[in-house]
């Protein structure tokens, strides 16, 4: 899979270069993207200098048992929620010992899930300066939503790294 096919369009290379320049590492936790974010990163030669690894927690219960997402939160709100995205990022950062972490959760379609519309996505970011969740409303088919989620995740980290000075 090419970087463009994985949704990276150059942002993955920029993320990895910025992390490497700062001596920092990245881990990712994926749900709706199902490994596309990790694929975009590992498509970049030399990715291992900054990319620690990933967890694809597609099943809701794995978000709790593997990534440490609060079970009560999942019971009340389901897996498509901004706090779930943040907790997924925090969990994979801790689990894989990374400086930074990204997480994706949402509904790629074709049908609504847990009361959430297709295209509802949250990208979580955890790092040394805190956590955040980016809400997205994406349109298009399943593949377009998944690739858009990857692009949004990489863009979020690039903006955060630039704001934090690398």
Buried (B, 14 or more C-beta within 10 A) or exposed (E): EEBEBBBBBEBBBBBBBBBBEBEBBBBBBBBBBBBBBBBBBBBBEEBEEBBBBBBBBBEBEBBBEBBBBBEEBBEEBBBBBBBBBBBBBBBBBBBBEBBBBBBBBBBBBEEEBEEBEBBBBBBBBBBEEEBBBBEBEBEBEBEBBBBBBBBBBBBBBBEBBEEBEE
